[in-house]
Amino acid sequence: MASLLCTATRPCTAAAWSPRRRQVSAQPSSAPAAPRLLIAARPQRRAVAARAESQYANIVQVNAEQLEAEILSRDRPLIIDFYATWCGPCVLLAKELETVAEKMGDAVRILKIDTDQNPDISTQLQIHGLPTLIFVGMDASKPALRTEGLLPAQVIQEIVERDLMAGAEEAK
């Protein structure tokens, strides 16, 4: 459902939906044609989700090169959020990550990477579902943890405390 055609004079109804033509018409075909407005669904969502900047210092927007540098020079556990501005669950996850940042403070660093602006790293890391979170601990001998989909802040915090912080304490 890339776009919808609606009449400007009356609201669209679900009964008028035509899957074959992929348009909505609120008037019967015998009525005179009213002016039509093209309403694109995706750009409207982009405007809502485009606020990628965060008020928290430990949430940082990065590109592929910055991501690699952050991983190599990490001094605390990392949460890497692969997202897209048009993705509804990604917007909800951003709010959950802000909650995690507020609760955990400087104990964890959250990196956000836009998959539309960085398609190469997304392909290289085989990011197929959004949102995808990768948890990187301090212990280089342990593999990174990976999840796809929306997680509540409490679950993200538990993963960091149980799997990432415990590894950092054992390494010391």
C-alpha positions in Angstrom: 0.0 0.0 0.0 2.4 2.6 -1.2 0.0 5.4 -1.7 -3.7 6.2 -1.4 -6.0 8.3 -3.6 -8.7 10.1 -1.6 -11.3 12.6 -2.7 -11.0 16.0 -1.2 -14.7 16.5 -0.5 -15.6 13.4 1.6 -13.6 11.1 3.8 -12.4 7.7 2.5 -14.2 4.6 3.6 -12.9 1.0 3.9 -15.8 -0.2 1.7 -14.5 1.8 -1.2 -11.1 0.1 -1.1 -10.2 -1.6 -4.4 -7.3 -4.0 -4.1 -7.0 -4.4 -7.8 -6.3 -0.7 -8.5 -4.8 0.0 -5.1 -6.8 3.2 -4.6 -9.6 4.5 -2.5 -12.6 6.2 -4.0 -15.3 7.6 -1.7 -17.7 8.3 -4.6 -19.5 5.9 -6.9 -18.0 5.8 -10.4 -21.1 7.4 -11.9 -20.7 10.6 -9.8 -18.7 13.5 -11.2 -15.0 13.3 -10.4 -14.0 15.5 -7.5 -10.5 16.9 -7.1 -8.1 14.2 -5.8 -5.2 14.5 -3.3 -2.3 12.1 -3.4 -1.5 11.0 0.2 1.8 9.2 0.4 2.0 7.1 3.5 5.8 6.7 3.9 6.9 10.3 3.7 4.4 11.3 6.4 5.9 8.6 8.7 9.4 9.9 7.9 8.5 13.3 9.2 7.4 11.8 12.5 10.4 9.5 12.8 13.1 11.8 11.6 14.0 13.1 15.1 17.1 10.9 15.4 19.0 13.3 17.7 18.8 12.4 21.3 19.0 14.5 24.5 21.2 11.8 26.1 24.9 12.0 25.7 25.4 8.2 25.6 23.1 7.8 22.6 25.0 8.6 19.4 24.1 8.5 15.7 27.0 6.9 13.8 28.0 5.8 10.3 29.8 2.7 9.3 33.3 4.1 9.8 32.4 5.6 13.2 30.8 2.3 14.2 34.0 0.4 13.6 36.1 2.9 15.5 33.6 2.9 18.4 33.7 -0.9 18.6 37.5 -1.0 18.6 37.9 1.7 21.2 35.0 0.8 23.5 35.5 1.4 27.2 32.0 0.2 28.2 29.4 -2.1 26.8 27.7 -1.1 23.5 24.2 -1.4 22.3 24.0 -0.9 18.5 20.6 -0.1 17.1 20.1 -0.7 13.4 17.0 1.2 12.4 15.2 3.0 9.5 13.3 6.3 9.8 10.2 4.8 8.2 10.0 1.8 10.5 7.3 2.1 13.2 8.8 -0.4 15.7 12.2 1.4 15.3 10.5 4.6 16.5 9.1 2.8 19.5 12.5 1.2 20.2 14.1 4.6 20.2 11.9 5.6 23.1 12.8 2.4 25.0 16.5 3.0 24.4 16.1 6.5 25.8 14.6 4.9 28.9 17.6 2.6 29.1 20.0 5.5 28.7 18.2 7.4 31.5 18.3 4.5 33.9 21.8 3.2 33.2 23.6 6.5 32.5 27.2 6.2 31.5 27.4 2.5 32.2 26.4 1.7 28.6 26.9 3.5 25.2 24.1 3.3 22.6 25.0 3.7 19.0 22.3 4.2 16.3 22.9 3.5 12.6 20.4 4.2 9.9 20.3 1.3 7.5 19.0 3.4 4.6 22.0 5.7 4.8 24.5 2.9 5.5 23.4 -0.1 3.3 26.9 -1.6 3.0 27.3 -2.3 6.8 23.7 -3.6 6.9 24.5 -6.0 4.2 27.9 -7.0 5.7 26.3 -7.7 9.1 23.3 -9.4 7.5 20.7 -7.0 8.9 17.4 -8.3 7.4 14.8 -7.3 10.0 14.3 -4.0 11.7 14.9 -2.9 14.4 18.0 -5.0 15.1 20.0 -4.6 18.3 23.6 -5.9 18.7 25.0 -6.0 22.2 28.8 -5.8 22.4 30.4 -6.5 25.8 33.8 -5.7 27.1 35.0 -9.3 26.9 36.4 -9.8 23.4 36.3 -13.6 23.8 32.5 -13.6 24.1 30.4 -13.2 20.9 28.1 -10.2 20.5 24.4 -10.8 21.2 21.8 -10.0 18.5 18.1 -9.5 18.6 15.5 -8.4 16.0 12.3 -6.7 16.9 11.0 -4.4 19.6 12.2 -5.1 23.1 11.0 -3.3 26.3 13.5 -1.2 28.2 13.5 -3.6 31.1 14.5 -6.5 28.9 17.3 -4.5 27.3 18.6 -3.4 30.7 18.5 -7.0 31.9 20.5 -8.2 28.9 23.2 -5.5 29.5 23.4 -6.2 33.3 23.3 -10.0 33.0 25.4 -10.7 29.9 27.5 -7.6 29.2 28.3 -6.2 32.7 29.0 -9.6 34.2 31.6 -10.2 31.4 33.2 -6.9 32.1 33.5 -7.7 35.9 35.0 -11.1 35.2 37.5 -9.7 32.8 38.9 -7.3 35.5 
